[in-house]
Amino acid sequence: MFDSYRKFWLGFSNFTSRTSRSAFWQAIVVHLFIIFVFLIFICGFQWLSSPVLPDRFTVVAVVLAYFLLTYLLISFFAGLSLLTRRLNDVGLPFPLIFLLLLPGIGGIVLTVFASLKSATKAVETLPNFDGEVGEPKILENGSLHFSQAIKNYVFGMFDFRGKTTRRSFLWSQLVFLGIGVFCLFLSVLTEKIESFLFDFTGPLAQLTLLMTGIYFLFILLPELAVFSRRFRDAGISSFKILFLFLGFLTVIFIERAIFRVNRLSYGIHHFELIHYVLFLVLLVLVPTSLAMLLKETKK
């Protein structure tokens, strides 16, 4: 069962193989169990919190809720590939995956399809996904042209195991994060102009802000992938990369949770010690990450 769940993550970018019915449902059961455990802890800490105003237990519950949302967001891509492989196994066309766009009925129909037995033709012609992920797609070495760096950034959005050189990483960040910064500047400028002309924030500023948010959401996965490849190119192990990502996520989630609790509790909770600890953690994480990102390629 846990081996099927491991393949659930290893095959997050594999849409061409097939997955048997038993392996599919074993992975889904473990996935749902993890979600259930998250919900139990969230409800438990929420029950321990004050019924009048949010307190420290509410902070823990909110942090766990953020982690659950992150898990659901990341596992969504792995779930799409798993469901596509299951459709391949039963001999159905992969465009049926778009039934997920139909609320309720689409999910029910796909659940029925996933419960069908394997098609004989699919078993004979398609390889069963056994957890082998092959060689990384992006393995940069030496000096790359600007166009190749941008191409690797786009086509390597699912490749967390390859390597990206420092030069290629800086080019991609200059372009894609530069576009994001420009969009943020444009949204702020639009808001200021509309506030000056009409004394309120109009639809144009809201639309610009929405498009900026969509853009950052769109580049989230490629950014995580290119950061992971840059760390690997600098000689950082998978465990340390995961530790860095979780460290930054934890700091961000705790800060957001404290902000929400303070706002809902009218500022009666200050959490000075937690803020101090988080500041010390950032003093370690930020310089360490920058040093790794700017490090020369490890030979």
NORJONOR-V66337 format. One line per field, one symbol per residue. ss: DSSP state (@ for helix, = for strand, . for the rest). psi: psi as a letter, one per 20 degrees, with the letter a starting at -180 (. if undefined). Layout:
ss->???
psi->???
This chain:
ss->.@@@@@@@@@.......=..@@@@@@@@@@@@@@@@@@@@@@@@@@@@.......@@@@@@@@@@@@@@@@@@@@@@@@@@@@@@@@@@....@@@@@@@@...@@@@@@@@@@.....@@@@@@..=..........=......@@@@@@@@@@.......=..@@@@@@@@@@@@@@@@@@@@@@@@@@@@@@@@@....@@@@@@@@@@@@@@@@.@@@@@@@@@@@@@@....@@@@@@@@@@@@@@@@@@@@@@@@@@@.......@@@@@@@@@@@@@@@@@@@@@@......
psi->ghhhhghghhkijojiaqprgghghgghggghgggggghghghghhhirpifqqbhhhggggghhghghgghggigghhghghghhhhhjkqqhiihiihiopfhghgghgggiiqrqpghhhhhqqpojipiaqqhonqpapqrghhggghggikijoiibqprgggghghhhgghgggggggghggggggghhhhikroahgghgghghgghghhhjgghghghgghgghhjjprhghghggghggggggggghggggghhhjkjiphlggghgghghghhggghggghghjqqpp.
